[in-house]
């Protein structure tokens, strides 16, 4: 659908703009780019947006060209998602199914009785998936159009699939490892497990083979050793791929601080670099050692041991975790706190459980930790300092530098307080939503009756007078009544 694909390196951001009851698109200066002639529109996914006119669905490009005229009964799914997992787009007309690619190419017209039949037909014609250009804006479209899938970008390296084989490239499209493997996983201790012919090996940070694919499973090297699985059991190999100790454990963790967690007869203990048992197999589950201590998880409890296997902490109730930071959310006598992997408290057990409107709110985002006192929420930083004092009825994880927060609207909730609502498990009411930054400054006033998270710099809001539309992170409103 591109006229000059090589020039389309970056998409201009177009924002859905509502003028009275019609929708079009404007640039960031609120200048109309695509006239408001539609009953509804979606935000752009790459260079494609969904439009609805007189109850029929269509697709347009960011140049305003109709890729598919609004004559389909549904595009996307009935949950509101435009793209499928493989970045194809389902189209339905007169109960017949077809597919369009995320680049706007018609793969299969709406002529099949079900979605799976349409997908199978597309695959027979060579469809294996695609990647939207906006996910890789620095890579030429001539390269992207041949990529079938990508995985998480880490340290500027992108695992990508082409012709059903996986390789590695950098963020400008330079090939590091040509596509040749059945799979490539994420980074573990500087290495990437890869699969070839049903066996697993390791790639180093340069994308070269560090360990030949001859194992049932592998983990990254740690202190010159890599845990490897063979015949359903785990052992450890050295840098040359020779066994340091033979496979004998049903689980084997990373080698940290002189010890590896190992599992035998359904219990965990710790072994040294030669596979010798140092701490007997006696625990239901353990984490790795960190600064001389290790968390032991048993049913709903957690406590810490030292490298001699001695218990060195109280036993706490485990509420959640370990999370991606390896923090454990713990409770004692109805209060909540946060423990680091070395057993030290990041947040002492003095806070109330961070739950609001029936939902747990403990996701750490942008290094900001939700905290709660009484019925109100705020944020602490990664040093445990309270940055945003608890004063909001609910908060939302930081997204693009801002957190959605709300309070009870001061005029429309007679007799209600956050405390009375929590006591009664009441989630009804009229709320005022706005956004704060990481300092706690309310950068967008609490003036909307609902608001979403910011995605690509915009979010959808509703006002008290039932007006609605999109706003930008600076508060600019893209709607006129």
Secondary structure by P-SEA (a helix, b strand, c coil): cccccccccccccccccccccbbbbbcccccccccccccccccccccbbbbbcccccccccccccccccccccccccccccccccccbbbbbccccccccccccccccccccccaaaaaaaaaaacccbbbbccccccccaaaaaaccccccccccccccccccccccccccccccccccccccccccccbbbbbcccccccccccccccccccccccccccccbbbbbcccccccccccccccccccccccccccccbbbbbcccccccccccccccccccccccccccccbbbbbcccccccccccccccccbbbbcccccccccccccccccccccccccccccccccccccccccccccccccbbbbbcccccccccccccccccccccccccccccbbbbbcccccccccccaaaaaaacccbbbbbbbccccccccccccccccccccccccccccccccbbbbbcccccccccc
